[in-house]
Amino acid sequence: MTLPVTAFVAAICALLLLVTAIDTVRQRLRVKAAFGDHGDAKLISASRAHGNLAEYAPITIILLGLLETARANHMGLMIVGAIFLIGRVAHVIGLYTPSEPGKAPLGRQVGVLATFGALLVLAGWTLWILLTRNL
């Protein structure tokens, strides 16, 4: 396989998507909500855990694949991929953790920082390679 880091991150994201999708369906069945969230906190958490992962995983996987194809540093890609995955798991845990209104749980905060940091590094790295190798 020529893109092992990308493949690993994509596979773990797929498993996380499956787990969060199954829980979303489970919560929908519990409250009998085919559409919407019926104001149910557990359904909202499950749905957002799934949706948020589905929003951030694709661009991360694409950037990892582009960088891996460009022969970027393998260890660096593994570290950034691991940070992204840790952040996504922390974010899911944070969304399931009860908290006071207006106060995000620590897991969610860690998840957001790790996700944004990984995206910033991947985007910057991709632009750097474009500027230094291809222009």
Buried (B, 14 or more C-beta within 10 A) or exposed (E): EEBEBBBBBBEBBEEBBEBBBEBBEEBBEEEEBEEEBEEBEBBBBBBBBBEBBBEBBEEBBBBBBBBBEEEBEEEEBBBBBBBBBBBBBBBBBBBBEEEEEEEBBEBBBBBBBBBEBBBEBBEEBBEEBEEEEEE
